């Protein structure tokens, strides 16, 4: 299990005090896992030691990033690619032990998974080909913009590029298997009929997988070795008042697929930024 951020694990007070019990909860709920809490500098050095001999350009791209949060985002993918496992920010709460998560062997990232290889290559390419643009951006101001939801913030190293790469990966699998435990007989390999209407941009018919395939999921689905989880899994729901469930009980109604959520305690939390700006 991996955790990183703008912190020094050895320095007293480096981790926000409200985050400390959340970090300990992950350890207590998952005693069979190895837990790693790394500063950005330590994670950067660890990744560089492994990648420098074979793909030095990836290390160079990481070193070139001008803001620690950019490195933080990129390092998450690099750590998971190199070692596999589970990543969680230090301000996330582990509602349910990982052993109860949907098909652990499918959800947990395997080391050297081709999706992460593709993602790392894409980010590295962007760093080298758009170096001047990246260096010209005031990243402190960019990250302070609570309304920033487009380029370059989330598209460069965040959720947007991860999502695009995942769709690209799934759409390029020639012989794929699609699994779901939904009882809706209309939700199948070729066509997903959801209970609510979705709105968004048109999608090319040649794209088997897009946001339309997975929006409004109420339980997990699997495409080959990629698990797609419903929104509740890592956000909870509006009426969620319980932070921890019985660690020995996997099922709890709709909350069977509720595994954890961010408590928005760090200065990099989008919700925290919005509150501080009011």
N, C-alpha and C positions, 0 to 999 in steps of 0.2 A: 504494500500500500504506500502510495506516494503523496506527500504534501510538501508544498513549497510556497514561497512568497517573499515579500519584502521584509525579511526578518533575519534574526541571528539566533538560532536555537540555543546557543551557549550564553547569550546575554540576558540578564534578568530584565524583565519588562519589555522585551522585544516582541513577544507575542501578546496581543490584546488579552487582558485578563478574562474577558468573557469568552474568549476562544479556547482557553486552556482546558476547561471541562469537556469541550466538544472534541478536542484532540484526544483526551484520555478516554472518552466514550468509544471512539473508534478502536482503540487498543483493547479495551475491556470486552467489547462486543465481538471482536474478531481475534481471539488469542492465537489462532493457528496461522496468522499472517505475519510476515515481517513488516514492520512499520518504519518508514523513512521520512524524517522531517528535515528538509534541506533549505538553506538559504539559496537565493538565486546564484550567488557566486560559487557556492559549493556544488550546486547542481550543474552549473556551467562547466566547472573544472572536471567533474565526473564524466560528463558527456563528451567533453573534448578529448579526454584520455582514451576513450574507446573509439571515437570516430576519426581522430586525426590520422591514423595510419592508413585508412582505407578511403575515406571521403572527406578530405580536408576542406573542400569547398563548403560543406555543411557547417563545419566549425567556424570557418571564416564568415559565413553568413550570420551565424549566431553572434559572433563578436562584433559585427558591424552594426547591429541593431542599436539605435540611439537612445532608447528609453527602457528602463528596467521592466516595465510591464510587457513590452513587446517580447523581451527575452523570457519573461515568465510564461507567456502564452506558448511560445515556441518550445520551451523546455518541457512542458507537459507532454507534448507529442513525442519529443525525443526520448524522454524517460520511459514512456510506455512502449515505444518502438523497441528500445534496447533491452528492456527488462520484462515487459508485460506487467500485468497487475491491474490495480484500481487506483485512479487518481481522485482526490477530493480536496477542495480548498479548506483552509484551516477553520473557516467559519461555517462549515456545513455540519449538520447534525445527522448522525447515523441512527435513523429511527429503527431500522431492522438490520440484524446481522447479515453480512454478505452471503452466508450460507443459505439464506432464505430468498435471495434475489432470484429472479427468473433465470433458470438454467445457467448457473454460474459459469460452466465451461464455455458457454456461448457468449455470455455478456462480458466476462473478463477479457481484457486484451491479451492476446498471445504476443510474445516477443517476435519482432520482425514481421508483423502482419503487413501484407501488401498494401492495405488501405493507408496505414501510417507511413509506409515508404513513399507512396504516391503523394501524400500530404506534405511530408518533409521536403521532397523534391520540388514541389510547387512553390512552397515558401522560399526555399533557397533560390530558385529561379527569379522570383519577384525581387528578392533582396539585391541580387546582382544586376538585374536589368533595369530596376527602378531606383537605383542607389541615390541619384540626385534628388528625386522626388521625396524619398523617405527622409533624407537629411534636411530637406527644406521645410518640413512640417514641424510646427511647434507642438510636440507631443504632450507637453504639460497642459497646454490650453485645450488640445484635442480631447484628452482624457478627462478634463474638467467640464466638458460640454455634456450635460446630462441628456441632451436630446440627440446626441450623436448616435445614429443607428445605421449609417451607410458608410461609404468610403471616407477615409481609409481605415476607420477604427475597427469595425468587426470584420471587414472584408479581407484584411491583411493577414492577421494571425488568429482571429477569433472564430466565433461560431459560424459565420457565413462561409468562410473558406473550408471549414471542416464539413459543413453540410453539402456544399457543392462537390467536394471531393468524394464524399460518401455516395452521392447519387451517381457520379461519374463511374465510380468503382462498380456499383451494383448494375448499372446499365451496360457495362462492358463484360459482364459475366455471361458467357455463351449458354451454358447449361446450368440453370439455377433451380434451386428448390425454394419453395415459399411455404412457410408453416405459420399457422395461427391457431390459437385455442378459442377464437370467437365462435359462438354458436350460430351466428348469422350465415346461412347457407349461401348468401349472395356475395360474401366476402371471400373471394378466391384468388387464385394465382393470376388470373388475367384481368379481373375487374373488382375493385373495392367499392361496395355500396355502403355508405356510412349513414348513420341515423340522422345527421344534420347536413344541411347544405354548406359547402365551402366556397369561398370567394377568393380570387387571386388571378394572376396573369395566366394566359393560355399556355399550354404545354404542348410541344411537338408530339405528335402521335407515336413517333419512333421511340420516345422516352418511356420505357416501361415503368420506371420509378421516378416519382417527383413528389412534391409536397402534397399533391392531391391523393396520393396513395396512402399517406400516413396521418394526415390531419384528422384530429378528433378521435384518435384511437382510444379505446377503453381498456385494452389489455395488450400484452406484447405480441409482436409478430417477428418472424425471422426470415431473412433472405440469405440463403447459404450460411455463411458463418458470421453474419451481421445481425445483431439483435436490435430491434427498434422498439423503444418503450413508450408507453403513454405519458402524457404530460404530468400526471399525478406522481409518477415514480420519483421525481426529484424536485417537485414543487409543493407537493401536498395539495390540499384543497381548501377552499375558503373557510370551512368549518373545522379544520384540523386544530384540535386543542391539545393533543397528546404528542409529546416529543419522543417518548419511548414506548414500545410495545413489549409484551412478554417475549423475551429473546428465544424461547423454546417453541413459540407458536408462529407458524408460517402464515396462517390464514386469519383474516379479519375483514370479511366482506369485501367491499370495493377497495379497501385499504390493503388488500393482499399485495398490490403492486406499488405500494407507497414505501419507498426505501430510505429517503432522506431529503433534506432541503437546505438551502442556504439560509443562514440567520442574518446575513447582511451586516456583519460586524466590522469588516475591514474597510480601509479608506478607498479601496478599489471597487467596492461594491456599487453597482449602478443605482440600487435603491438608496443606499447611504448618500450617494452624491446628490440624488434628487431631494432628499430630506434636508441635507445641509444647505442646499441652494435656496430653500424657501425662507 
